[in-house]
Amino acid sequence: MIDEQVLVAPREQIVIKGTKTPPTVPTGKFIWPTKGGYITSGYGMRRGKAHPAIDISGVSDRTIMAADNGKVIFAGRDGGYGNLVKISHGNGYVTWYAHLSSISVSVGQQVAKGQKIGVMGETGNATGVHLHYEIHLNGKALNPEKFY
């Protein structure tokens, strides 16, 4: 006969695997928010006005992705920006994605880096299909080119 000793009392529990949403803690490193494309208008003064973004070329069916993990704080129409998504990445960083033809996320939603948030378009004050992409730190617009 074999001796038997219970070291820990058994406990019943149900474990569901594979259903947890992946963590969306910001990584601090932004990815390019679309596949391909090039800058058609840079950050800075443009036609006598400040342009707090870069404009990225593309086509009307091009997917726009979250540049990093974060939480959607705005998703909707906003005047000249047209369809706009804003994502808070923590530590004061917020990215803006404007002129989208459609929005795939909603306010309060956690998003992962690379996740689809919308489709490139020309809503609002746009001169053609492109992504107007801004990066803000504590409310101040920064040059997105410095992050790539």
C-alpha positions, 0 to 999 in steps of 0.5 A: 500500500502507498502512503497518502498525505494531502498537502493542500485541500482541493478547491473547486473552481471553473477556469475559462481559458482563451476568453480574456481580452489582451491587456492594453497597457501602453507600450510607449512606442507608437506604430505607423497608423496605416499600412503604407502611405507617405506624408503629404503635409507635414507638421508646422505652419501651412498657408499661414496657419499652424498644422498640428499634425501630419497628413498621410496619403492613402486610398478610401478603403485603407485601414487605420490602426491604433498607434499604441494600446489605450482607451478611446476617449472620443469617437464621432464627428467633430467639425473640420476634423470630420470623423475623428477618433482620439485614443488616450495612451496614458502618461498624457499621450493622446493620438488623434485620427481624423477625416475617417470614412468610418469609425470601428470603435466606441468611447470607453473601449480599450484598444490594442496596438495595431487594432483597426479603429477606422477607415481612411476617408475625406470627411470634414475639411479634407482636400482628398482621401488621407489620414490627419494624424496628431500626437498630443502630450498633456494637451500640446500637439507634438510633431508625429514625425519625431516618433518614427 
